[in-house]
Amino acid sequence: MNDKLRDKHMDDLFDAILTLKTRDECYSLFEDLCTISEIKSLASRFQVAILLSKGYTYTEIFEQTGVSTATISRVKRCLDYGADGYKTVLDRLDWKEDQSNQGKTETEGKE
């Protein structure tokens, strides 16, 4: 992590986020913590990261999300040269998705 960001206040915020256990708890905290616009902006950037990691082009991402090419480029730069935060989460989500799909396949095969 960027040492310019690391301090007690950031640690407190991230420790608080790490205590959340459900999606509803996340909605509640982020609704209290951020404006709707800020939350939507974060969600859009994360959606861009997902689509970039799946090989979508800038044009396809723009058409699906309406996010500017400047934002897409910024997210791409983070994916390529950033602190690997997106990569860590995307890898974990892919694993989770693969596991749930694998379970469905095994169940379908038993019927």
HELIX and SHEET records of a PDB file:
HELIX    1   1 LYS A    8  LEU A   18  1                                  11    
HELIX    2   2 ARG A   23  LEU A   33  1                                  11    
HELIX    3   3 ILE A   36  SER A   53  1                                  18    
HELIX    4   4 TYR A   58  THR A   65  1                                   8    
HELIX    5   5 THR A   69  TYR A   81  1                                  13    
HELIX    6   6 GLY A   85  LYS A  110  1                                  26    
END                                                                             
